[in-house]
Amino acid sequence: MRLTKLFTSFFESEKAGGLILLICTAFSLVISNTSFSESYFDIWHYPLANHSLEHWINDGLMAIFFLMIGLELEREVYNGELSKIKDAILPISGALGGMIFPALIFLLFNFGTKTQSGIGIPMATDIAFALGILSLVGKNVPNSLKVFLTALAVIDDLGAIIVIALFYTKTLYFANLLISLAIFAGLLILNRMKVYQLWIYLVAGVFMWYFMLNSGVHATITGVLLAFAIPFQDGSENTISYKLQHFLHKPVAYIILPLFALCNTAIIIGPDWVHNFTEHYSLGILFGLIIGKPLGIVLFTFITIKLGLTQLPKDLDWKKIIGVGCLAGIGFTMSIFITLLAFEDEAIVNNAKFIILIASFISAIIGFLFFKVKKGSKIV
């Protein structure tokens, strides 16, 4: 499978971004449990234009992250793995299984409790970390596997975005929402009219973000909407969609996601941290990410292939699909992001973040070892 220049750039930036995220997370965890912790927390709570720095990162900068995800999804739909229905069914079915099973497992442990709102936490996959771990496997990783994991993770993130929009909107202000959607509709019209000045879309996108922010719907949704409003054209290097996506790779991988990690992994690990593993939400997150993800991905792809709806690429086999399923259990960025929306109790948020890190670390180790150890044996 021939990889496009833009996909290769995307893969390389996410690969390096995964390593930076790991370093930032380790630094944040260490400093949060030293005598410097209070000063470190004060940095993220520093007021800036009536909001904390943490708020600007989670509601502002992360909208740019979702803009890049939206552009990548758009490219996959028009010119990539999702452009042909039969090819798209494989990652789509895997992503659906990888969302449904973790959600059901979480609900199994938390149904009827105050933490059942965390059902979306184990549903998403962290693209940067997952591709970063896959890159450590070696040069023998087939291109189709990289594309499959990327498409699956992007669809996962889209699913998480839909969950955020539908289930984590507590108070809705219709006037602001309608203004934001009206701007979006206006941009779609400009798209149809073949208006290709990028600045128009970006300026309008800022206003769309502002009104979405004040509508009650999480403002990061704006990023995905704006991505699909920006003209894709023929997808070549001269299009504004291509140029914007190429430009965003490095700022997102090297600035935005590291800032998110530094800010949101400031976790205090108390002396009774072992007891966190017995909480209902902890069990739901752990089993959802570590077991639910690979189980759902493998089962759904297996069913669709056996039904004749799609087929495995020639250079893939079931042990590689299982390995990818394990790597998809690395929730990190999106899981932490949904945790911030799902829970209000600071202690639960802190503990849930810690469990997400543990579950993601275990999934990464299992996935890595699976690729390194299970060479040569057939599974199906």
Residue pairs with C-beta under 8 A, 6 or more apart in sequence:
1 142
1 143
1 144
1 147
1 313
1 315
2 143
3 11
3 143
3 146
3 147
4 79
4 80
5 237
6 75
6 237
6 242
6 245
6 246
7 80
7 147
7 150
9 246
9 249
10 72
10 150
10 245
10 249
11 131
11 135
11 146
11 150
13 249
13 250
13 252
13 253
13 254
14 127
14 128
14 131
14 132
14 253
15 131
15 132
15 135
16 132
16 253
16 254
17 128
17 132
17 252
17 253
17 254
17 257
17 258
18 128
18 129
18 130
18 131
18 132
18 133
18 135
19 132
20 253
20 254
20 257
20 258
21 128
21 129
21 132
21 257
21 258
21 261
21 332
21 333
22 129
22 132
24 258
24 261
24 262
24 265
25 261
25 265
25 357
27 262
28 40
28 261
28 262
28 263
28 265
28 266
28 267
29 265
29 267
29 269
29 357
31 37
31 40
31 266
32 40
32 41
32 265
32 266
32 267
32 268
33 268
33 269
37 266
37 268
40 266
41 266
43 53
44 52
44 53
44 54
44 57
44 263
44 266
45 52
45 53
45 54
46 52
46 53
48 56
49 56
51 59
53 263
54 263
54 264
57 256
57 259
57 260
57 263
58 260
58 263
58 264
58 337
58 340
59 213
59 218
59 219
59 220
60 209
60 219
61 256
61 259
61 260
62 220
62 223
62 256
62 260
62 337
63 209
63 219
63 220
63 222
63 223
64 223
64 248
64 251
64 252
64 256
65 220
65 223
65 252
65 256
65 257
65 260
66 157
66 161
66 220
66 221
66 222
66 223
66 224
66 227
67 205
67 223
67 224
67 226
67 227
67 248
68 223
68 227
68 245
68 248
68 249
68 252
69 127
69 154
69 157
69 158
69 223
69 224
69 227
70 223
70 224
70 225
70 226
70 227
70 228
71 227
71 230
71 241
71 244
71 245
71 248
72 150
72 154
72 245
73 82
73 154
73 155
73 158
73 224
73 227
74 227
74 228
74 232
74 241
75 232
75 235
75 241
75 245
76 82
76 83
76 150
76 151
76 154
77 83
78 232
78 235
79 232
79 235
80 147
80 151
81 87
81 88
81 91
81 147
81 148
81 150
81 151
82 88
82 91
82 92
82 151
82 155
86 309
86 310
86 311
87 310
88 151
89 304
89 309
89 310
90 148
90 301
90 304
90 305
90 310
90 311
90 312
91 148
91 151
91 152
91 155
92 155
93 300
93 301
93 303
93 304
93 309
93 310
94 148
94 152
94 297
94 300
94 301
94 321
94 324
94 325
95 151
95 152
95 155
95 156
95 159
95 297
96 159
96 296
96 300
97 295
97 296
97 297
97 298
97 299
97 300
97 301
98 123
98 125
98 152
98 156
98 292
98 293
98 296
98 297
98 300
98 325
98 328
99 123
99 124
99 156
99 159
99 160
99 296
100 296
100 300
101 288
101 292
101 293
101 295
101 296
101 299
102 122
102 123
102 288
102 289
102 292
102 293
102 296
103 119
103 120
103 122
103 123
103 288
103 292
104 292
105 122
105 284
105 287
105 288
105 291
105 292
106 118
106 119
106 121
106 122
106 281
106 284
106 285
106 287
106 288
106 292
107 116
107 119
107 284
108 284
109 280
109 281
109 283
109 284
109 287
110 116
110 118
110 119
110 280
110 281
110 284
113 280
113 281
115 279
115 280
115 281
115 284
115 343
115 348
117 167
117 168
117 342
117 343
118 281
118 284
118 285
118 338
118 339
118 342
118 343
118 352
119 163
119 167
119 342
120 160
120 163
120 164
120 167
120 168
120 338
120 342
121 281
121 284
121 285
121 288
121 331
121 335
121 338
121 339
121 342
121 352
121 356
122 284
122 285
122 288
122 289
122 292
122 293
122 331
122 335
122 359
123 156
123 159
123 160
123 163
123 288
123 334
123 338
124 156
124 157
124 159
124 160
124 331
124 334
124 335
124 338
125 152
125 153
125 156
125 157
125 293
125 327
125 328
125 329
125 330
125 331
125 334
126 153
126 330
126 331
126 332
126 333
126 334
126 335
126 360
127 150
127 153
127 154
127 157
128 253
128 257
128 333
129 330
129 332
129 333
129 360
129 364
130 149
130 153
130 327
130 328
130 330
130 367
131 146
131 149
131 150
131 153
133 327
133 330
133 364
133 367
133 368
134 141
134 145
134 146
134 149
134 324
134 327
134 367
134 371
135 141
136 368
137 368
137 371
137 372
141 371
142 313
142 315
142 316
142 320
143 315
144 313
144 315
144 316
145 315
145 316
145 320
145 324
148 313
148 316
148 321
148 324
149 324
149 327
149 328
152 297
152 324
152 328
153 328
156 328
156 334
157 334
158 224
160 334
160 337
160 338
161 220
161 221
161 224
163 338
164 218
164 220
164 221
164 338
164 341
165 217
165 218
165 221
168 218
168 338
168 341
168 342
169 216
169 217
169 218
170 216
171 216
172 215
172 216
172 217
173 214
173 215
173 216
174 215
176 211
176 212
176 214
176 215
176 216
177 211
177 212
177 215
177 216
177 217
179 211
180 208
180 209
180 211
180 212
180 215
180 222
183 204
183 207
183 208
183 211
184 208
184 225
184 226
184 229
186 204
187 201
187 204
187 205
187 208
187 226
187 229
187 230
188 229
190 200
190 201
190 229
191 229
191 230
191 231
194 231
195 231
196 231
196 233
196 239
196 240
197 240
198 230
198 240
198 243
198 244
201 226
201 229
201 230
201 240
205 222
205 226
205 229
208 222
208 225
208 226
209 219
209 222
209 223
212 218
212 219
212 221
212 222
213 219
218 341
230 240
230 241
230 244
231 239
231 240
231 241
232 239
232 241
233 239
233 240
233 241
235 241
235 242
236 242
237 243
257 333
260 333
260 336
260 337
261 333
264 336
264 337
264 340
264 353
265 336
265 353
265 357
267 350
267 353
267 354
267 357
268 350
269 354
273 354
276 282
276 351
276 354
276 355
277 283
277 286
277 355
279 351
281 348
281 351
281 352
281 355
282 351
282 352
282 355
285 331
285 335
285 352
285 355
285 356
285 359
286 355
286 358
286 359
288 359
289 329
289 330
289 331
289 335
289 356
289 359
289 360
289 363
290 329
290 359
290 362
290 363
290 366
292 329
293 325
293 326
293 328
293 329
293 363
294 322
294 325
294 326
294 328
294 329
295 325
296 325
297 321
297 324
297 325
297 328
298 318
298 321
298 322
298 325
301 321
302 318
302 380
304 310
305 311
305 312
312 318
312 321
317 378
317 379
317 380
318 378
318 379
318 380
319 370
319 374
319 377
319 378
319 379
320 371
322 370
322 379
323 367
323 370
323 371
323 374
324 367
326 363
326 366
326 367
326 370
327 363
327 364
327 367
327 368
328 363
329 359
329 360
329 362
329 363
329 366
329 367
330 360
330 363
330 364
330 367
331 356
331 359
331 360
331 363
332 356
332 357
332 360
335 356
335 360
336 353
336 356
339 349
339 352
339 353
339 356
340 349
343 349
343 352
